[in-house]
Amino acid sequence: YGLIGFGMARHSGQDLEIQDLMLSCRVQGKLVEDAFFTHLESHHKPNDAVRLRVNFTETKRNQPARQVLESTGFEKLEEGGFAREIGGGNAGTSGIVRVKCAACCDIGAAVLNG
């Protein structure tokens, strides 16, 4: 598939917060999301982070994205968005999806290759 998306995350208190995650509709729901989440948890988790949080504003058009979050261990938060405990994912690293990022791979921008 080549380049299929990008994501941005930051450390915020005890959260590792995903601010933006954009994926091609061709790969949504094919474990790419969980590979990205698992990469963040494995390689970019601050010592005090206990949960992975995703900014998410629910609309009729992004129901598939909500379903993916729920299927990968995320729960809806009262204050908005979704969160799961660090390490609460399903897919792990399957080897099918390779995650490259500026912090680990020195490429200047986070990219997902499928």
Secondary structure as UniProt FT lines:
FT   STRAND          3..12
FT   TURN            13..14
FT   STRAND          15..23
FT   TURN            25..31
FT   HELIX           32..43
FT   TURN            47..48
FT   STRAND          51..54
FT   TURN            61..62
FT   HELIX           63..71
FT   TURN            72..73
FT   STRAND          75..76
FT   TURN            78..79
FT   STRAND          82..85
FT   TURN            86..87
FT   STRAND          98..100
FT   HELIX           102..105
FT   STRAND          111..113
//
